[in-house]
Amino acid sequence: MAGSLIKIDEEIVTSAVASVTLGGANWDSSYDVYMVKINNLKCDVIASPYARFTVSGTPDTSANYDWADKVLRTDTTFGDVSNTNQTNFTEIFLSTVDTVTGSAGNAIHYLYNMNNSSEYSFISFEETTRRHSGVLFGHQGGGVHTVAQACDGIQYVANGQNFSSGTFTLYGLKK
Amino acid sequence: MATNLEFIKSASGTSVTSLSVTDCFSADYDVYYVSITKTDVTVQTYSYVRFLDSGGSVISASEYDYAELGLLSYGSFGENKNTGLTAIQHIDLSGTSTAQGIGNSLYIFNPYDSSSYTFTAGQYSGHSSSGMAGGKNIGVHKSAETITGLNYLRGSGNFDSVTVNVFGVK
């Protein structure tokens, strides 16, 4: 891994919140690549979180999110998941988690071209989660927001439920 | 400028069946990046990882699960998975030729947290006698306890030489 990681923003969840946003007012546009670390994330009830980029601090909910990934899991055949023109990156970042013992979501996301207003913004991700059912589960893949605009953050949403605990950290990859 | 990827420790061995990196996990970090860039091995097979408990002993109980997508340049991609094992398997693959090393990047989540399980997510690129062999993998140690280090081992045979580097993501 070339370069160094510089912490830009962090949100530590200790009580129920419906969403977490990294960046926005804290965004530092001096990097080409960003990394998000998510660890030990739990939801108050079973939830399948999703994510979307922010523009001027506001989530972009336009139907321009595409993704493709491989689902690794211990209970059955691995899956292929893909979709286009969605309003968020759905069910690719974090699998269903709740407060059952050992259930927790962990992931590393890389964000690309976020500051370039003439190019799309991209994401790659790897996840390792123990779902509420006790199955080891993880998405490995990538996605794109097909709008040529500058983005300044990413929002994670508990999809109708709440995050109850966990840490979200945003880093810039220094050259 | 202070950075948030901090080198913690490196460990090396020659002619060993496994290599332990002791006391590399602490309350200072919740996520770790492990880099393995070179191994020489006696048998072409997969490598495994398991963890060290608070006393520094290798945890070899049947409490590890893993899933791996094998990416081969010479054949069909493979799905490997299992539960209740004594190690997280298939974290990399290498052949016995000196030139057939590996590049392995592995993240470890929450090892020092006594109230959570320990998770891994990694990717590697290696080379067997048949050609390039890479993979994406995830794993979990299903016991809520304090983990202080890791033990890197082979499915069979020995490491002629091996080096493991551990970084903290602060």
Chai-1 contact restraints between the chains, C-beta under 6 A:
chainA,res_idxA,chainB,res_idxB,connection_type,confidence,min_distance_angstrom,max_distance_angstrom,comment,restraint_id
A,S4,B,T3,contact,1.0,0.0,6.0,A-B,restraint_1
A,S4,B,L5,contact,1.0,0.0,6.0,A-B,restraint_2
A,L5,B,T3,contact,1.0,0.0,6.0,A-B,restraint_3
A,L5,B,N4,contact,1.0,0.0,6.0,A-B,restraint_4
A,L5,B,L5,contact,1.0,0.0,6.0,A-B,restraint_5
A,K7,B,N4,contact,1.0,0.0,6.0,A-B,restraint_6
A,K37,B,V31,contact,1.0,0.0,6.0,A-B,restraint_7
A,K37,B,V169,contact,1.0,0.0,6.0,A-B,restraint_8
A,N39,B,D30,contact,1.0,0.0,6.0,A-B,restraint_9
A,N39,B,V31,contact,1.0,0.0,6.0,A-B,restraint_10
A,N39,B,F109,contact,1.0,0.0,6.0,A-B,restraint_11
A,N39,B,N110,contact,1.0,0.0,6.0,A-B,restraint_12
A,N40,B,N110,contact,1.0,0.0,6.0,A-B,restraint_13
A,N40,B,S116,contact,1.0,0.0,6.0,A-B,restraint_14
A,K70,B,L69,contact,1.0,0.0,6.0,A-B,restraint_15
A,L72,B,A67,contact,1.0,0.0,6.0,A-B,restraint_16
A,L72,B,L69,contact,1.0,0.0,6.0,A-B,restraint_17
A,L72,B,I138,contact,1.0,0.0,6.0,A-B,restraint_18
A,R73,B,A67,contact,1.0,0.0,6.0,A-B,restraint_19
A,T74,B,D65,contact,1.0,0.0,6.0,A-B,restraint_20
A,T74,B,A67,contact,1.0,0.0,6.0,A-B,restraint_21
A,T74,B,K81,contact,1.0,0.0,6.0,A-B,restraint_22
A,T74,B,T83,contact,1.0,0.0,6.0,A-B,restraint_23
A,F78,B,E79,contact,1.0,0.0,6.0,A-B,restraint_24
A,G102,B,Y117,contact,1.0,0.0,6.0,A-B,restraint_25
A,N106,B,F109,contact,1.0,0.0,6.0,A-B,restraint_26
A,N106,B,F119,contact,1.0,0.0,6.0,A-B,restraint_27
A,I108,B,Y107,contact,1.0,0.0,6.0,A-B,restraint_28
A,E126,B,A121,contact,1.0,0.0,6.0,A-B,restraint_29
A,T128,B,F119,contact,1.0,0.0,6.0,A-B,restraint_30
A,T128,B,A121,contact,1.0,0.0,6.0,A-B,restraint_31
A,T128,B,I138,contact,1.0,0.0,6.0,A-B,restraint_32
A,R130,B,V140,contact,1.0,0.0,6.0,A-B,restraint_33
A,L136,B,D65,contact,1.0,0.0,6.0,A-B,restraint_34
A,L136,B,A67,contact,1.0,0.0,6.0,A-B,restraint_35
A,L136,B,V140,contact,1.0,0.0,6.0,A-B,restraint_36
A,G138,B,I138,contact,1.0,0.0,6.0,A-B,restraint_37
A,Q140,B,K136,contact,1.0,0.0,6.0,A-B,restraint_38
A,Y171,B,N4,contact,1.0,0.0,6.0,A-B,restraint_39
